[in-house]
Amino acid sequence: MAMEKQLLDVAIIGGGPAGLNAALVLARARKQVAVVDEGRPRNAVTRETHGFLTRDGISPGEFRRLAMEEISAYPSVSFLEDTAVSITGMDGRFQIETAQGQTFASKKVLFAIGMKDRPLGIPGLAEVYGKSAFVCPYCDGWELRDQPLVIITKGAELMHFAPIIAGWTNRFTVCTNGPDELTDTEREEFRRKRIPLFDSPIRYIDSSDGIVRQVVLESGTTVACRGIFFKPELVTGSDLPRTIGCQITETGTIVVDEFGRSNVPGVFSAGDAASRLHQAIAAASMGAFVAAAINNELNTEAWGRV
């Protein structure tokens, strides 16, 4: 293919909101770009994307389709439905190899790989995830307002999350799925507010057509509900950043500066892979900003060579 014979300006690994908005900004800056995406986004389980101005309620698949259609108006961007499996080289000339055997070179690399869920360890949770079980109330709390919910989390995360979810409903029960990791004072706070709290492990989640009916605990207790919010366990969407020497935090995000630069020269990151602000609009915004930083770096380097 044509791009195997040329040195691209930027290889974008990942085609979610961050990668696509970065591609749009770089295309408008007249840069040669390839977007490599395997076509298996984390939010594929969700029916709607919310909180994105002019796109509230759109499906993730339709969002990507429209984005790629818009970007395709700029001829300098190529899309590959493939997986990047190897990156070698250095700033100014990275070599990228894909699972389907394609290789190409690029001056800069942008990781917009997002995060991936670890396998869900609660029986029945996979059946309701994205339909009546969610991770972000800002994305899905409105649809579950005033409904009886179950919150599955514990410890410090629970103490942060409970006051937030109370803005959407005061009808919720906490299931910590094992030791609650709370202090006596924190447990007393839930008792005072009359919020039921169970630390029994969860046996399974009972649902019908993706809508949760009840959470069944090992203790025999059943908690009827219409929705669930839970804390997922996440890993970086690809091991490539670690492989090429990018510094990674304990939570799995790529360490970047205010311009999206990693510690590896020429390698940038944007979106969920580089931030804990896991919202589509935040990822898109970061993708646009980091793309401008990459373009500035490319232009400055070209100016210096001339």
C-alpha positions as CSV (number, residue, x, y, z in Angstrom):
1,M,0.0,0.0,0.0
2,A,1.1,3.6,-0.6
3,M,1.9,4.5,3.0
4,E,4.4,1.6,3.2
5,K,6.6,3.6,0.8
6,Q,6.5,6.9,2.6
7,L,7.4,8.3,6.0
8,L,4.2,9.3,7.7
9,D,4.0,12.3,10.1
10,V,2.0,10.6,12.8
11,A,0.8,7.0,13.5
12,I,-2.3,7.1,15.7
13,I,-2.8,3.8,17.5
14,G,-6.4,3.6,18.5
15,G,-9.6,5.0,16.8
16,G,-11.8,6.1,19.6
17,P,-12.8,9.7,20.3
18,A,-9.2,10.8,21.2
19,G,-7.6,9.1,18.2
20,L,-10.2,10.3,15.8
21,N,-10.3,13.9,16.9
22,A,-6.5,13.9,16.8
23,A,-6.6,12.6,13.2
24,L,-9.0,15.4,12.3
25,V,-6.8,18.2,13.7
26,L,-3.7,16.7,12.1
27,A,-5.4,16.3,8.8
28,R,-6.4,19.9,8.8
29,A,-2.8,20.7,9.6
30,R,-1.8,18.9,6.3
31,K,-0.1,16.0,8.0
32,Q,0.1,12.5,6.7
33,V,-1.6,10.3,9.3
34,A,-2.5,6.6,9.7
35,V,-5.1,5.5,12.3
36,V,-4.7,1.9,13.3
37,D,-7.7,0.5,15.2
38,E,-8.7,-3.1,15.8
39,G,-12.4,-2.3,15.8
40,R,-13.1,-3.6,19.3
41,P,-13.8,-0.5,21.5
42,R,-14.4,-0.8,25.2
43,N,-17.7,1.1,24.9
44,A,-19.1,-1.3,22.3
45,V,-21.2,-2.8,25.1
46,T,-23.0,0.4,25.6
47,R,-26.1,1.5,23.7
48,E,-25.7,5.2,23.9
49,T,-23.0,7.9,24.5
50,H,-24.0,10.8,26.7
51,G,-22.7,14.2,27.7
52,F,-21.2,15.0,24.2
53,L,-22.6,18.2,23.0
54,T,-24.6,17.7,19.6
55,R,-24.2,13.9,20.0
56,D,-26.0,13.2,23.2
57,G,-27.6,9.7,23.0
58,I,-25.7,8.6,19.9
59,S,-24.5,5.0,19.7
60,P,-20.7,4.5,19.9
61,G,-20.7,2.8,16.5
62,E,-22.6,5.6,14.9
63,F,-20.3,8.1,16.5
64,R,-17.3,6.4,15.0
65,R,-19.0,6.1,11.6
66,L,-19.8,9.8,11.4
67,A,-16.3,10.8,12.7
68,M,-14.5,8.6,10.0
69,E,-16.9,10.0,7.3
70,E,-15.9,13.6,8.3
71,I,-12.2,12.8,8.4
72,S,-12.3,11.0,5.1
73,A,-12.8,14.4,3.4
74,Y,-9.1,15.0,4.1
75,P,-7.0,12.8,1.8
76,S,-3.9,12.7,4.1
77,V,-5.5,10.3,6.6
78,S,-5.6,6.5,6.1
79,F,-7.6,4.0,8.3
80,L,-6.4,0.5,9.0
81,E,-8.7,-2.0,10.8
82,D,-5.8,-3.9,12.3
83,T,-3.8,-4.2,15.5
84,A,-0.3,-2.7,16.0
85,V,1.8,-5.4,17.4
86,S,5.3,-3.9,17.3
87,I,6.9,-0.5,17.3
88,T,10.7,0.0,16.9
89,G,12.9,2.9,16.0
90,M,13.1,6.3,17.5
91,D,11.8,9.9,17.3
92,G,11.7,10.9,13.6
93,R,11.4,7.3,12.3
94,F,9.4,4.7,14.1
95,Q,8.6,1.4,12.4
96,I,5.1,0.0,13.1
97,E,4.1,-3.5,12.3
98,T,0.5,-4.8,12.4
99,A,-1.0,-8.2,13.1
100,Q,-1.9,-8.5,9.4
101,G,1.7,-8.1,8.4
102,Q,1.7,-4.5,7.3
103,T,4.7,-2.3,8.1
104,F,5.1,1.5,7.8
105,A,7.2,4.3,9.2
106,S,6.2,7.4,11.1
107,K,7.9,10.4,12.6
108,K,5.7,10.5,15.7
109,V,3.4,8.0,17.5
110,L,0.2,8.9,19.4
111,F,-1.2,6.2,21.6
112,A,-5.0,6.7,21.9
113,I,-5.5,3.1,23.0
114,G,-8.0,3.7,25.8
115,M,-8.5,1.1,28.6
116,K,-9.9,-2.4,28.6
117,D,-12.0,-4.1,31.2
118,R,-10.5,-7.1,33.0
119,P,-12.9,-10.1,32.9
120,L,-15.9,-9.5,35.1
121,G,-15.7,-11.7,38.2
122,I,-19.3,-11.5,39.2
123,P,-21.7,-14.0,37.5
124,G,-24.4,-12.3,35.6
125,L,-22.6,-8.9,35.4
126,A,-21.5,-9.3,31.8
127,E,-25.2,-9.8,30.7
128,V,-26.2,-6.4,32.1
129,Y,-23.1,-4.4,31.5
130,G,-23.9,-1.5,29.2
131,K,-27.7,-2.2,29.4
132,S,-28.6,-1.7,33.1
133,A,-25.1,-1.8,34.7
134,F,-22.8,1.1,34.2
135,V,-19.6,2.6,35.5
136,C,-20.2,6.4,35.2
137,P,-23.2,8.3,36.5
138,Y,-22.4,11.3,34.4
139,C,-22.8,9.1,31.4
140,D,-25.8,7.1,32.5
141,G,-27.2,8.4,35.8
142,W,-30.0,10.4,34.1
143,E,-31.6,7.3,32.7
144,L,-31.6,5.7,36.2
145,R,-32.7,8.8,38.2
146,D,-34.8,8.0,41.2
147,Q,-34.6,4.3,40.6
148,P,-33.6,1.7,43.2
149,L,-29.9,0.9,42.4
150,V,-27.1,-1.3,43.7
151,I,-23.6,0.2,44.0
152,I,-20.8,-2.3,43.8
153,T,-17.6,-0.9,45.2
154,K,-15.9,-0.5,48.6
155,G,-13.4,1.4,50.7
156,A,-12.2,4.9,49.7
157,E,-13.8,4.5,46.3
158,L,-17.2,3.9,47.9
159,M,-16.8,7.0,50.2
160,H,-16.1,9.1,47.1
161,F,-18.9,7.6,45.0
162,A,-21.8,7.4,47.4
163,P,-22.3,11.2,47.7
164,I,-22.0,11.6,43.9
165,I,-24.6,8.9,43.1
166,A,-27.0,10.5,45.7
167,G,-27.5,13.4,43.2
168,W,-29.3,11.0,40.9
169,T,-31.2,8.8,43.4
170,N,-31.4,8.3,47.2
171,R,-32.7,4.8,46.7
172,F,-29.5,2.7,46.6
173,T,-28.0,-0.2,48.4
174,V,-24.3,-0.8,48.7
175,C,-22.9,-4.3,48.0
176,T,-19.1,-4.5,48.6
177,N,-18.8,-8.1,47.4
178,G,-16.5,-9.0,50.3
179,P,-14.9,-7.0,53.1
180,D,-16.1,-3.4,52.9
181,E,-12.7,-1.9,53.8
182,L,-14.4,0.9,55.8
183,T,-13.8,2.3,59.2
184,D,-16.4,2.1,62.0
185,T,-17.0,5.8,61.5
186,E,-17.7,5.3,57.8
187,R,-20.1,2.4,58.5
188,E,-21.9,4.5,61.0
189,E,-22.3,7.2,58.3
190,F,-24.2,4.8,56.1
191,R,-26.4,3.7,59.0
192,R,-27.3,7.3,59.9
193,K,-28.3,7.9,56.3
194,R,-30.2,4.6,56.2
195,I,-28.3,3.3,53.2
196,P,-28.2,-0.6,53.4
197,L,-24.7,-2.0,53.2
198,F,-23.9,-5.6,52.6
199,D,-20.4,-7.1,52.7
200,S,-21.4,-10.7,51.7
201,P,-19.9,-11.9,48.4
202,I,-22.2,-11.6,45.4
203,R,-23.5,-15.0,44.2
204,Y,-24.9,-13.8,40.9
205,I,-26.9,-11.0,39.3
206,D,-30.4,-12.0,38.1
207,S,-31.6,-10.2,35.0
208,S,-33.9,-10.4,32.0
209,D,-33.0,-9.1,28.5
210,G,-30.1,-7.2,30.0
211,I,-32.2,-5.4,32.7
212,V,-31.2,-6.3,36.3
213,R,-33.9,-7.6,38.6
214,Q,-32.0,-8.4,41.7
215,V,-28.5,-9.0,43.2
216,V,-28.3,-12.3,45.0
217,L,-25.7,-12.5,47.8
218,E,-24.0,-15.6,49.2
219,S,-25.6,-14.9,52.5
220,G,-29.0,-15.5,50.9
221,T,-30.0,-11.9,50.9
222,T,-31.6,-10.6,47.7
223,V,-31.5,-6.9,46.7
224,A,-34.1,-5.9,44.1
225,C,-33.0,-3.1,41.8
226,R,-33.4,-1.5,38.4
227,G,-29.8,-0.6,37.8
228,I,-26.2,-1.1,38.9
229,F,-23.1,1.1,39.1
230,F,-19.8,-0.6,39.7
231,K,-16.1,0.1,39.7
232,P,-14.4,-1.8,36.8
233,E,-10.9,-3.2,36.9
234,L,-9.1,-1.7,33.9
235,V,-5.8,-2.3,32.0
236,T,-4.2,-0.3,29.3
237,G,-5.6,-1.0,25.9
238,S,-2.3,-2.2,24.6
239,D,1.1,-3.4,26.0
240,L,3.0,-1.5,23.3
241,P,3.6,1.7,25.4
242,R,5.2,-0.3,28.1
243,T,7.2,-2.4,25.6
244,I,8.8,0.7,24.0
245,G,9.7,2.2,27.4
246,C,6.8,4.5,28.3
247,Q,6.4,5.1,32.0
248,I,3.1,3.7,33.3
249,T,1.3,4.6,36.6
250,E,0.1,2.0,39.1
251,T,-3.5,2.5,37.7
252,G,-2.3,1.6,34.2
253,T,-2.3,5.1,32.6
254,I,0.6,6.4,30.5
255,V,2.5,9.2,32.2
256,V,2.4,12.3,30.0
257,D,3.1,16.0,30.5
258,E,0.7,18.8,29.9
259,F,1.1,18.4,26.1
260,G,0.6,14.7,26.0
261,R,4.3,13.8,25.7
262,S,5.5,10.6,27.3
263,N,9.0,10.1,28.6
264,V,9.9,8.5,25.2
265,P,10.8,11.2,22.6
266,G,8.3,11.4,19.8
267,V,5.7,9.3,21.6
268,F,2.5,10.9,22.8
269,S,-0.7,9.7,24.4
270,A,-4.3,11.1,24.8
271,G,-7.7,10.0,26.0
272,D,-8.4,7.3,28.6
273,A,-5.0,5.8,28.2
274,A,-3.4,9.0,29.6
275,S,-6.1,10.2,32.0
276,R,-8.7,9.1,34.5
277,L,-11.3,11.5,33.0
278,H,-13.1,8.6,31.2
279,Q,-15.7,10.5,29.2
280,A,-15.9,10.6,25.4
281,I,-16.0,14.3,25.3
282,A,-12.9,14.6,27.5
283,A,-11.0,12.1,25.3
284,A,-11.9,13.9,22.1
285,S,-10.8,17.2,23.7
286,M,-7.5,15.8,24.8
287,G,-7.0,14.2,21.3
288,A,-7.4,17.6,19.7
289,F,-5.1,19.4,22.1
290,V,-2.3,16.7,21.9
291,A,-2.6,16.7,18.1
292,A,-1.9,20.4,18.0
293,A,1.1,19.8,20.3
294,I,2.4,17.1,17.9
295,N,1.9,19.3,14.9
296,N,3.7,22.2,16.6
297,E,6.6,19.8,17.3
298,L,6.7,18.6,13.7
299,N,6.6,22.1,12.3
300,T,9.3,23.4,14.7
301,E,11.6,20.6,13.7
302,A,11.0,21.2,10.0
303,W,11.7,24.9,10.5
304,G,15.0,24.1,12.2
305,R,16.1,21.8,9.4
306,V,15.4,24.5,6.8
